Amino acid sequence: MPRNFILVDRNILRQLWSETYNRYTYMTLGLLKMAESPYFKRGRVTRSKLALNRPTVCNPPKIHPSFPTETLLKVKEEPRDDDYAQTFDAFDQRRTEPFNKCDNICVKSETNVGETLEIKQEPSVDSVEPNLDKDTRTTKKGSKTRKRGKQTIQYENGPIKSEPTDTDFQTSYDDSDQKKTKWEPPLWKTHLENIIEMRKDKSAPVDSMGCDEISDKDSKPEVYRYQVLLSLMLSSQTKDQVTSAAMSKLRSHGCTVDNILKTSDEKLGKLIYPVGFWKKKVIYIKKTSVILRDEYNGDIPDTVADLCKLPGVGPKMAYLTMKCAWDQVVGIGVDTHVHRICNWLGWVKKPTKDPEQTRKALEEWLPREYWGNIDLLLVGFGQQICTASNPKCSTCLNQQICAIGKASIKASKVKVKQEKKDEKEES
């Protein structure tokens, strides 16, 4: 069916073409073309919507100010075969391609009753039936739009087919794999065997001057426990020889709760001098004795928590008191020697800063049967061989499996070579 076009005179068109850009000309002609259409009475259409034959009502049409109204009055309707109609045909041919035809679509989904739901979509009318139905919408040029296909639903009986999930690909494993393997030093047993071999003579000061050795074992149990506690309080920052001498004076004076409370601070200071921080320790001993008399009937607490509440008593003293006084091994007493040796031998997973951290790290992996004697072995080893300054790595059995030992031996060899070289130069 032919379409009517609003055409402009040839001379007017040539004049407009020379005055403006090509895109404004097409826009003006498009507006003139839409002027008589019933779809564009109240607004204008953008170029993209016009090309798709999908008008959108917007603001009222506005003619570009470069085209006066007098210029556009000379219009006439001519048949489609006119030469000027080709201008609009070229403009209409710039439409976008029609939508792709939809093929057969089969969608399967699961239902609650265990049946499979299949949705089939028939092909569109454009691709199958050449004859158009009455409901098919046509444009002015006779092109048809895509008609939506009908959908039919069919039910199929069968097992439910579900897509694989992440749980389907999980591998099975034993519960034992979940358990984390406990960390332990690789050569700790060899280290310990060598230390036991080097400590078999038991000639270290701690062997003869420990807290249990310098206390009166023949006295009453509560008195013996009290002396063990005082000896540990005096041993802080003090050598065993000085602690043993101070405890010997206290025992001669009468080392009981009641007698210590009757002794003046000045007298008590002279008895324990020259232990480290002896003035503070006099105050701690007096306060602790008062607590033991009032709350424990002259005896000492039997738990680590209660022992740590006493003035001047720390975790190391509490654990050693439980072992020596109450004969209960509930932890490892870590002093400066144990702290140093454990870090040098690599017996801690990470380097520790204080003895309490070392105790926690050591108790995590060391078997409990070694807790009772490990502190005594390491303290004596630290007093005799693995000293803080100038360790005797040359006589240590662990020199080849200890980082400090290897470094010390290497440094000593370099020192010897340098001395020999200096002697040669002097000679």
C-alpha positions in Angstrom: 0.0 0.0 0.0 1.6 3.3 -1.0 2.4 5.8 1.6 2.0 9.6 1.5 5.0 11.8 1.9 5.4 15.4 2.6 8.0 16.6 0.0 9.9 19.8 -0.3 10.6 21.7 -3.6 13.9 20.9 -5.3 15.2 24.4 -5.1 14.3 24.8 -1.5 16.0 21.5 -0.7 19.2 22.5 -2.5 19.2 25.8 -0.5 18.8 24.0 2.8 21.5 21.5 1.9 24.0 24.3 1.3 23.2 26.2 4.5 23.3 23.5 7.1 24.9 20.2 7.9 23.5 17.0 6.4 22.3 15.6 9.8 20.2 18.7 10.5 18.6 18.3 7.1 17.5 14.8 7.8 16.2 15.7 11.1 14.1 18.5 9.7 12.7 16.3 6.9 11.9 13.6 9.5 10.0 16.1 11.5 8.0 17.1 8.5 7.4 13.5 7.7 6.0 12.9 11.2 3.8 16.0 11.2 0.8 14.3 9.5 1.1 11.0 11.4 -1.6 10.3 14.0 1.1 8.8 16.3 3.0 12.0 16.7 0.4 14.6 17.3 1.6 15.4 20.9 5.3 15.0 20.7 8.4 14.1 18.8 10.4 11.0 18.3 14.2 10.5 18.6 16.1 9.1 15.6 16.7 5.8 17.2 13.1 5.2 18.1 12.0 6.4 14.7 14.3 3.9 13.0 12.8 1.1 15.0 9.2 2.2 14.3 8.8 2.4 18.1 7.7 6.1 18.8 8.1 7.6 22.2 6.2 10.7 23.1 8.4 13.5 24.4 8.4 17.3 24.2 6.5 19.1 21.4 8.4 19.2 18.1 10.8 22.2 17.7 12.0 23.2 14.3 15.6 24.3 14.1 15.9 28.1 14.1 18.0 28.0 11.0 15.0 27.0 9.0 12.4 29.8 8.9 8.8 28.9 8.5 8.4 30.7 5.2 11.0 28.5 3.7 9.1 25.3 4.6 5.6 26.4 3.3 6.1 25.3 -0.2 5.2 21.7 0.1 3.1 19.4 -1.9 2.1 15.8 -1.9 3.3 13.7 -4.8 3.3 10.0 -5.5 5.9 7.7 -4.0 7.6 7.3 -7.4 9.0 10.9 -7.2 12.7 11.4 -7.0 12.6 13.2 -3.8 10.9 10.2 -2.1 14.1 8.4 -2.3 15.6 10.7 0.3 13.1 9.4 2.8 13.6 5.8 1.7 17.3 6.1 2.4 16.4 7.5 5.8 14.0 4.6 6.5 16.5 2.0 5.4 18.7 2.9 8.3 16.5 0.9 10.7 18.2 -1.7 12.8 17.9 -5.3 11.9 14.9 -7.1 13.2 15.2 -9.3 16.2 16.7 -12.7 15.7 14.2 -15.4 15.3 13.7 -17.6 18.4 14.3 -21.3 17.9 12.6 -24.0 19.9 13.3 -23.6 23.5 13.0 -26.4 26.0 13.3 -25.5 29.7 13.3 -28.2 32.4 12.8 -27.4 36.0 12.2 -29.5 39.1 8.8 -29.6 40.8 7.9 -30.4 44.3 6.0 -33.5 43.4 8.9 -35.2 41.7 7.8 -34.5 38.1 9.8 -32.7 35.4 8.3 -29.6 33.9 9.0 -29.0 30.3 8.2 -25.7 28.6 8.4 -25.6 24.8 8.2 -22.4 22.9 6.9 -22.6 19.3 8.7 -20.7 16.6 7.6 -17.2 15.8 5.0 -16.5 13.1 7.5 -14.6 11.0 9.7 -17.6 10.4 7.0 -20.2 9.8 3.8 -18.8 8.4 4.0 -16.5 5.5 0.4 -15.4 5.9 -0.2 -12.9 8.7 -3.0 -13.2 11.2 -5.3 -10.5 12.0 -3.6 -9.8 15.2 -0.3 -9.2 13.5 0.7 -5.6 13.6 2.1 -4.0 10.4 3.9 -0.7 9.9 3.3 1.9 7.2 5.8 0.2 4.8 4.1 -3.2 5.2 6.8 -4.8 7.4 5.5 -7.1 10.1 6.5 -7.2 13.7 7.6 -10.4 15.5 4.6 -12.2 17.0 5.1 -13.8 20.3 4.9 -17.6 20.1 2.5 -19.7 22.2 3.8 -21.8 25.1 2.7 -25.3 25.8 3.4 -27.1 29.0 4.0 -30.8 29.1 4.7 -33.0 32.1 7.1 -35.9 32.0 7.1 -38.7 34.6 10.6 -39.7 35.7 13.2 -39.3 38.3 14.3 -35.8 39.3 17.5 -34.8 37.7 19.2 -32.2 39.8 22.3 -30.3 38.9 25.5 -31.3 40.7 26.3 -29.2 43.8 29.5 -28.4 45.6 28.8 -31.2 48.1 28.8 -33.8 45.4 32.5 -33.2 44.7 33.7 -33.2 48.4 36.0 -36.1 49.0 35.6 -38.2 52.1 38.4 -38.2 54.7 39.0 -39.6 58.1 38.5 -37.8 61.3 42.1 -38.3 62.1 43.1 -36.0 59.3 41.3 -33.2 60.9 43.3 -33.4 64.1 46.3 -31.1 63.9 49.6 -32.7 64.6 51.2 -31.4 67.7 54.3 -29.5 67.1 57.6 -30.6 68.8 61.2 -29.8 68.2 62.8 -32.3 65.7 65.9 -33.2 67.9 64.6 -32.6 71.4 65.1 -36.2 72.5 68.7 -36.1 71.3 69.2 -32.8 73.2 67.7 -34.3 76.3 69.8 -37.4 76.2 73.0 -35.4 75.8 72.0 -33.1 78.7 71.3 -36.1 81.0 74.7 -37.5 80.0 76.4 -34.2 80.9 74.4 -33.9 84.2 74.9 -37.5 85.4 77.5 -36.5 88.1 75.0 -33.9 89.6 77.7 -31.5 90.6 75.8 -28.3 89.8 75.0 -25.8 92.7 71.2 -26.5 92.3 71.8 -30.2 93.1 73.1 -29.4 96.6 71.5 -26.0 97.3 68.1 -26.3 95.9 65.0 -25.2 97.8 64.2 -28.7 99.0 67.8 -29.4 100.0 68.4 -26.3 102.2 65.1 -26.7 104.1 64.8 -28.7 107.3 63.3 -32.1 106.3 63.3 -33.3 109.9 61.0 -30.5 111.0 57.2 -30.6 111.0 55.6 -30.8 107.5 54.0 -27.3 107.7 57.4 -25.9 108.9 59.2 -27.6 106.1 56.8 -26.3 103.5 57.1 -22.8 105.0 60.9 -23.0 104.7 60.6 -24.2 101.1 58.5 -21.2 100.3 60.9 -18.8 101.9 63.9 -20.3 100.2 62.2 -19.8 96.8 61.3 -16.2 97.7 64.9 -15.5 98.6 66.3 -17.2 95.5 64.9 -14.6 93.1 67.7 -12.7 91.4 70.2 -14.4 93.7 72.7 -17.2 93.3 72.2 -20.5 95.1 75.2 -20.1 97.3 73.9 -16.8 98.7 70.4 -18.2 99.2 71.7 -21.3 100.9 73.7 -19.1 103.4 70.7 -16.9 104.1 68.5 -19.9 104.8 71.1 -21.4 107.1 71.0 -18.2 109.2 67.2 -18.3 109.3 67.1 -21.9 110.4 69.5 -21.1 113.2 67.4 -18.2 114.2 64.2 -20.2 114.0 62.4 -20.3 110.6 58.8 -20.7 111.7 55.8 -18.4 111.0 55.5 -17.3 114.6 59.2 -16.7 115.1 59.6 -14.7 111.9 56.6 -12.5 112.9 58.3 -11.8 116.2 61.6 -10.8 114.5 62.0 -7.1 113.7 62.6 -6.0 110.2 66.1 -4.8 111.0 67.0 -8.2 112.4 65.4 -10.1 109.6 67.3 -7.9 107.0 70.6 -8.8 108.6 69.7 -12.5 108.5 69.0 -12.6 104.8 71.6 -10.1 103.6 73.1 -10.1 100.9 70.4 -11.6 98.8 69.1 -9.6 95.9 66.5 -6.9 96.8 66.8 -7.9 100.5 64.9 -4.9 101.7 61.8 -5.7 99.6 62.0 -9.3 100.5 61.9 -8.4 104.2 58.5 -6.8 103.6 57.3 -9.7 101.4 58.3 -12.3 104.1 56.5 -10.4 106.8 53.3 -9.9 104.8 53.2 -13.5 103.7 53.8 -14.8 107.2 50.8 -12.7 108.4 48.5 -14.2 105.7 49.7 -17.7 106.4 49.0 -17.3 110.1 45.6 -15.7 109.7 44.2 -17.6 106.7 46.0 -21.0 106.6 46.7 -21.7 110.2 50.5 -21.5 109.8 50.6 -23.6 106.7 51.0 -22.6 103.0 48.4 -22.8 100.2 48.1 -26.0 98.2 47.2 -24.5 94.8 49.1 -22.4 92.3 46.5 -19.7 92.2 46.5 -19.2 96.0 50.3 -19.3 96.1 50.5 -16.6 93.4 48.3 -14.3 95.6 51.0 -14.1 98.2 53.3 -11.1 98.2 56.5 -11.7 96.3 55.5 -15.1 94.9 55.4 -15.7 91.1 54.4 -18.6 88.8 57.9 -20.1 88.9 57.9 -20.2 92.7 54.4 -21.5 92.9 55.0 -24.5 90.6 58.3 -25.4 92.4 56.6 -25.1 95.7 53.8 -27.5 94.6 56.5 -29.9 93.5 58.9 -29.7 96.4 56.5 -28.9 99.3 53.3 -30.7 98.3 54.9 -33.3 96.0 52.5 -32.4 93.1 53.7 -31.8 89.6 51.2 -29.4 88.1 53.5 -27.4 85.8 57.1 -26.6 85.0 59.1 -24.1 87.0 60.9 -22.0 84.4 63.6 -19.6 85.6 66.2 -17.6 83.6 68.3 -20.7 82.8 65.4 -22.8 81.5 64.1 -19.8 79.5 67.5 -19.2 77.9 68.3 -22.8 77.0 64.8 -23.5 75.5 65.2 -20.6 73.2 68.8 -21.6 72.2 67.9 -25.2 71.5 64.8 -24.3 69.6 62.4 -25.9 72.1 59.8 -23.2 71.6 57.9 -22.8 68.4 58.5 -19.0 68.4 61.1 -17.0 70.4 59.7 -16.1 73.8 60.3 -12.9 75.8 59.9 -14.0 79.4 60.0 -17.3 81.4 56.2 -17.4 81.7 55.8 -17.5 77.9 58.5 -20.2 77.8 56.6 -22.3 80.3 53.4 -22.2 78.3 55.2 -23.0 75.1 57.1 -25.9 76.7 54.1 -27.4 78.3 52.3 -27.5 75.0 54.5 -30.2 73.5 56.7 -31.7 76.2 55.3 -35.0 77.6 54.1 -34.8 81.1 56.4 -37.5 82.4 59.3 -35.1 81.9 57.8 -32.1 83.8 59.1 -33.2 87.2 62.8 -33.3 86.3 63.2 -31.0 83.3 63.7 -27.9 85.4 66.4 -29.4 87.6 68.3 -30.8 84.5 68.2 -27.5 82.6 69.1 -25.3 85.6 72.2 -27.4 86.4 73.1 -27.5 82.7 72.7 -23.7 82.5 74.9 -23.2 85.6 77.7 -25.4 84.4 77.9 -25.5 80.6 75.3 -23.4 78.8 75.9 -20.3 80.8 74.5 -16.9 79.8 77.9 -15.4 79.1 80.7 -17.3 77.4 78.9 -20.7 77.1 81.2 -23.7 77.0 80.1 -24.9 73.6 83.3 -26.7 72.9 82.6 -29.3 75.7 78.9 -29.5 75.0 77.5 -32.7 73.3 74.9 -30.6 71.5 77.4 -28.4 69.7 76.6 -29.8 66.3 72.8 -29.7 66.7 72.5 -26.3 68.3 72.5 -23.1 66.5 74.3 -21.2 69.2 76.9 -24.0 69.4 77.6 -24.0 65.7 78.0 -20.2 65.7 80.3 -20.3 68.7 82.5 -23.0 67.3 82.8 -21.1 64.0 83.7 -17.9 65.7 86.3 -19.7 67.8 87.9 -21.2 64.7 88.1 -17.8 63.1 89.6 -16.3 66.2 92.3 -19.0 66.3 93.2 -18.4 62.7 93.5 -14.7 63.3 95.7 -15.3 66.3 98.0 -17.6 64.2 98.1 -15.0 61.5 99.1 -12.3 63.9 101.9 -14.4 65.4 103.3 -15.0 61.9 103.3 -11.3 61.1 105.0 -10.5 64.4 107.7 -13.1 63.8 
